[in-house]
Amino acid sequence: MAVNDVASVPTFSLRDLQRLLDASPLSILIHDAASKNILWANHTALRILGFSLQELLPLKAHDMSGLGEMYRRARGVEWLQRAADEGSARIKWKYRSKSGKETLTDAIATRVTLSESTVVMVQFRDIEHEERTRETLSRTRAALATFIGQTDEGILIVDEHDAVTYASRSAELLLGAERGGLIASNLLDALDADGRSALSLALTRSRELGRSQPFRVATRHRTATASWVSGSCQFISDDNVTGYLLLFHDVTEPRLQDIRRERELQHLNYLARFNAMGDMATTIEHEIAQPISAASNFLAGVEQRHRSGNVKTATLLTGIQAAQGQLARVGEILQSLRRYVTSLEPSSQLIDLNALVAEVRPLVETRAAQHQVDVTFALSGVAVPVRCERVLTGQVMLNLCFNAIEEMRDWPIEYRAVRVETAHRTDPKDSAEGRGLFRVTDLGRGLNHVPGGRVFDGAFSSKSGGHGIGLALSHQVILRQGGEIAAYEHHPHGAVFEFAFPLATHTG
């Protein structure tokens, strides 16, 4: 069988072999191993060099090589000799055609021992386009490296096992790593526990949804230049890379500002509750004293008649029932106050401004009665739903109402009037659904006496005492909840203070 296989191998004539070599897309030159003279060239080489075979055979290396110093004849001969000695040698060589055109090639010289002589076969191909592409890529890579090196944004590539495969210098600095220290490390190790959970979720969602996902995490290392970073991650899968691209930047200062705002809001909530307790104490002192005194008087009368021994049961029962009625009134007052100061989470919730006014109304009326001020409540006929923090906003309502009452207390009694309103307000310039409005109007001096019109900066107060949180604090409370607050003159005299929140269109 093996004999038949060998016998079936065709034999090729010298002409056939030349035809095979002429069909090659590679240029082929055959040099004598000793003299380095050209013995033969295929059609591809003749076409690129522009010579006929007869013209090519007498030429030397310097006749058909580039004119640059690195393509001098001695270097070409040295290359061919190295192939003759070692069996093979490779070089980038510029060949020069008959017309003078120079072509950069990748050339491989191979020693071949024939039956009668030893030759060096040179195979070369045009790499001009490849080199230009490589140079362009090199310049692009250098420019990209410069850009990445100068940007403050961190760039990471992470594989499917959370191992870092690429990290920009900015990423290393943001995460507190030494140069090259992130490579092959687990990215999650650079984050705190909450950060690991948040980033893992973002990576998973990016892969499942096929789009980038935002994240904000806290870093763990003390040497990190950022305590908080924020960015996006994108899952990528192609022939070159499978993993996640992360772009992120330092958000430490904005995050610290958020934390400070949260703490300030907590402090405001504390102040509001503290002040609410003060207002409640004032109301208890004023409002409860009268029914308790009346109940005591009724019980004293019952006791006196009982001791006299000359009293009917019905008379005693009437006195006791009267005392019970006064004590029931005390219970109603305490229940109303309890509803207002009940412990609540300091968070935004759906509130009807009408209902909130109803909660603070007993406190307002108590203060008004102390100064003989007539307060009119003109509430909207429909609900005024907004989103706000109940206790804080209630304290602002009280502050504005108390200020108006305090302003009116020194005026003649016939002028002592304050109006409290709620309403829906539509602003033509506002594309939103509208706003829920709370307004307090007094008939006092107005705002002309306020220095520089600085009503809300703490320089103005019309109150001589009390527990109100103040206009400056009221201003902060409303603005921090996304509302707006304003003060302006009322004609012919007096002042209007009002605040508004966007109307809530749903409960979600």
Buried (B, 14 or more C-beta within 10 A) or exposed (E): EEEEEEEEEEEEEEEEEBEEBBEEEBBBBBBBBEEBEBBBBBBBBBEBBBBEEEEBEEBEBBBBBBEEEEBBEEBBBEBBBBBBEEEEBEBEBBBBBBEEEBBBBBBBBBBEEEEEEEBBBBBBBBBEEEEEEEEEEEEEEEEEEEEBEEBEBBBBBBBEEBBBBBBBBBBBBBBBBEEEBBEEBBBBEBBBEEBBEBBBEBBEBBBEEEEBBEBBBBBBBEEBBBBBBBBBBBBBEEEEEEBBBBBBBBBBEEBEEEEEEEEEBEEBBEBBBEBBEEBBEBBBEEBBEEBBEBBEBBBEBBEEBEEEEEBEEEEBEBBBEBBEEBBEBBEEBBEBBEEBBEEBEBEBEEBBBBBBBBBBBBBBBBBBBEBEBBBEBEBBEEBBBBBBBBBBBBBBBBBBBBBBBBBBBEBEEEBBBBBBBBBBBEEEEEEEEBBBBBBBBBBBBBBEEBEEEEBBEEEBEBBEEBBBBBBBBBBBBBEBBEBBBBBEEBEEBBBBBBBBBBBBEEEE
